[in-house]
Amino acid sequence: MAIPTSSVHTMPMRDGTVDPVVSPLRLDGVVDYPAEFAAEYREKGYWIGQTHSALLAGAVSAHPDRPAVVDLRRTLTYAGLSERVQVIAGAFAAEGLGRGDRVIVHMPNTVEYVEVVFALFEIGALPVFALAAHRSAEIHQFCTAATARGYVTVDKFGLTSYGDLATEIDTDFPDVSTFVIPIGDESWAAGPPLPRVDRSLPSDVAFLQLSGGTTGTPKLIPRTHDDYLYSVRESARICHIDSSSVMLAVLPISHNFTMSSPGLLGMIAVGGCVVMSPDPSPDTCLRLIEEHAITHAALVPPVLIAWLNSSALADRDISSLESVWVGGAKLPEEAARRVAPELGCTLTQVFGMAEGLVNYTRTGDDDETVTTTQGRPISPDDEVRVVDDAGVPVADGVAGHLQTRGPYTIRATTGRGAQPEVVHGRRVLRDRRHRGPGPRGYLTVVGRSKDQINRGGEKIAPAMVENHLLAHHEIHDVSVVGIPDDALGERICAYVIRRDSESGTPTASQLRAFLRTERQVAAYTIPDRFEFVTEFPTTSVGKIDKKSQGE
Ligand code: J2J
């Protein structure tokens, strides 16, 4: 979705700050919640009129001296975080960034990440949440799709250097202000702090979240302060976190799961603490759990399984762990059953999506429910139905496509104007095949119906990978599919028809190198397997039969 520049301009005030009195921010291409729904969500107390900046301000006044964010280099209390946020907000404003500007945040799990994101909220700019794993190809796409005004990254992290990419963006997008943050060094923003006032409205789009999407262009998902923070507060309540909770951020912090279910924002909502893990390996994470008395962690199934199978488990005291939240991809039942006996904590299954709807298993659910279902929705006003291929609702317990709308799921209209069957997300939120909702509203994911590969929780649009491969001059055609995999759920396989079938080139390793160095795509989108064929299987209507390829 391309989002043209908003028509609302910020009003510089005499003291250089931005006028806090604002009219609604309009972004073309973003569909508002219909007025009657918005009124109901407010009346029911779901939307409380809070911005992300106000959320942090609340935590700062309630828990100024408690630790908020910790990484390998620094610990910030809520008061300390707030001070840095205002200074960095001042630096962004001095560069001319302000309300409604889209700013790509491309940073690893660090204290600086939290400072930057809240500084952007503070000036009313919209962070666009790139993943640290993204590379030049994806960042270029985001800059275009979001009509970005800013790009924030770090100099280097671990073995990865990000600074060169900033130079590239500077050259390719003259309108984009770039910021390269030296990790662990506070001197990069040392100017006067911006006074703390709300520079956005609770009904404004707060940020653009990314989704793997299903097409060749990235999908940017607009979420408002009101709707997102409702899901965050409820997630915190459902997951029983409070100011004594300590979450280990294992997955990329930009991902919707780590951000909000209940995630970083849930921890801030209750005054808890987030410890940033530089990587998801059992060695690093189990050590951090022991060192920081971690109580909670959000994990994708392959990471959970790696922890369960790790020899480090025997050497570490992880008794502080209360619960692991597991989602992003289907958790195998056998792994689910190992959590309580082997990690000594409870399991919460989380089935969520960046578009909105989030489901949790609940405390007090019987073992069968916790190990075999992906939970039930957060809100009594989440409407979920499961329909067949013709869009007709199926009976309880029968598999079909999921459709949903509710108080924190993005909206789109079907066809012309609003119709009763308007669903959130798209005309039909075609998702995995779901069984349910059963009588108690619990959902079980049983398969996939959308053209998206779920590689251990990382979502990949086959069309995106196909487009990059088609840029290779020795490739005639290509079809990318997900193939079943025990460890990751799915892996990526590319069926390639060479231009010259006799030549033996390109080889799989040449194609990997081509994607990595010439196309500069994120490593997780590079096919795990290449199959060289002379034709693709087709369906009876002549379309490529991806289903039979994936088998
Ligand atoms: C099976 N498939 C799942 C699960 C997501 C919390 C947790 C996860 C995400 C997320 C999120 C699944 N079992 N437990 O945003 O807030 C698949 C479904 C879904 C897609 C969404 C959150 N949990 N999935 O994973 O936007 O196919 O969000 O539609 O990245 O992941 O992917 P994403």
Residues whose N, C-alpha, C, O or C-beta is under 5 A from the ligand:
A	BS01	J2J	S211 N256 F257 S261 V326 G327 G328 A329 K330 L331 V350 F351 G352 M353 A354 V358 Q374 D431 R432 V445 G457
